[in-house]
Amino acid sequence: MHVVKLNIIGEQVGSEEFFEFVDNYFRSLYRSKQIINEECQYEPIDDGVSINLICPEKDSYTEKNSTIYANRWKKKIEEELHCIFKFKYIGLEPEFGKTNIPKKQNFLILKTARFSPLIEGKSLDQIPLYKIPFTYHDGECYNDINFWENNYERIIGLWFNGAVGERWAQNQLQKHDSELSKQGIKCCKRIEEVTQIPTYYFLFNNRAWGQKKDKNRKCPSCGNDWLLEGGTYKNLYAFKCDDCRLISEFSPNI
């Protein structure tokens, strides 16, 4: 990950309209994973504000990688509020260090992860959404993936908390025909359509039914064998159905 310092300078910096426009701009960058900091901290400078952007690549934030919405918000800030954007590369982000974005993509997995829900299946490296063609129906953003990701994170949070709706949340996460899984599988089909790369949906697994039964479970969609030889509970996935484009893990409870 790379740190890029953005200074925005102008007389209207600090106005209510300014923060509305800038928040929408940053939100658009985050949704395409051009930046990974969901919330940005503003630092006052002479005639403006300064923000550190955490980017997968040195040029992630640039307009060539942006959705039409991010570019529109940037243009509004520049033209309507008469602000100037100044980007300066700082260096590698200390916590993440250097990240690898694979150029060769054998197959893809849709699964929530540290900074992007798109994972290369062999290397397990994460791929920012801006590295693939737009997936949403208007062809200009990734809203379908964003909507699914938001739902997934809220549901897994509900499951992890365990106080309310734990069983419902677990079913949403690990059943292939739940509303959440259907939404994610639809995203996978769209990703495969625009990339021409096989894309699998990751099914959560937290069943407490023993190692033998867990190993013997079949693909929940077609009923065929899908256990991968040599897979363990330490692997990201131990089950893979190429026909149904489903991937799953060993339960940590076995």
Buried (B, 14 or more C-beta within 10 A) or exposed (E): BBBBBBBBBBEBBEEEEBEEBBEBBBBBBBBBBBBBBEEBEBEEEEEBBBBBBBBBBEBBBBEEBBBEBBBBBBEBBBEEBEBEBEEEEEEEBEEBEEBEBBEEBEBBBBBBBEBBBBBBBEBBBBBBBBBBBBBBEEEEBBBBBBEBBEBBEEBBEBBEEEEEBEEEBBBBBBBBEBEBBBBBBEBBEBBBEEBEBBBBBBBBBEBEEEEEEBEEBEBBBEEEEBBEEEBEBEEBBBBBBEEBBBBBBBBEEB
